[in-house]
């Protein structure tokens, strides 16, 4: 029975440095970054079927676009707080994992994010998750293999 296990084609694989790899047939296609070194979580790289990156980090020639980190989720104003740019104190932090699902057709990751204004003293330490947040969001992402059919 121990030999009956087969690794699913699509996997969400937690790795070091606050990252999760999304793999299809063992090859990385997407990576989630959620560590304290960034103002908000983001996906990079996002690789196409040929292995070429479909996104980039930053915006060449535009120094005020340092917030362009491949694929990310934010908003310019939430309760008057700017979560879009990297210039302020506002931060979006992953609070908890809700689900990991691996399978032959898709890999799914679901997380809860906290949106912090950055002015609360307890929020200055990035490891204290119990500080008050102005907003919470739950997000899930699914990556499907090229040969699978999306059934949503």
PEKAUR-V409993 format. One record per backbone hydrogen bond with DSSP energy under -1.0 kcal/mol. NH is the residue of the N-H (numbers start at 1). CO is the residue of the C=O. Records with the same first field share a line. If there is no record, write none. Layout:
# PEKAUR-V409993
NH: CO / CO
This chain:
# PEKAUR-V409993
4: 1
10: 103
11: 23
13: 21
15: 19
19: 15
20: 32
21: 13
22: 30
23: 11
24: 27
25: 9
27: 24
29: 22
30: 22
32: 20
33: 42
34: 18
38: 35
42: 33
43: 71
44: 31
47: 29
48: 52
51: 48
54: 46
58: 68
62: 59
65: 62
68: 65
69: 67
70: 56
71: 43
78: 81
81: 78
83: 75
91: 116
92: 39
93: 114
95: 112
96: 112
98: 110
99: 110
101: 108
103: 10
107: 143
108: 101
109: 141
110: 99
111: 139
112: 96
113: 137
114: 93
115: 135
116: 91
123: 120
124: 121
128: 125
134: 115
137: 113
139: 111
141: 109
143: 107
145: 105
148: 145
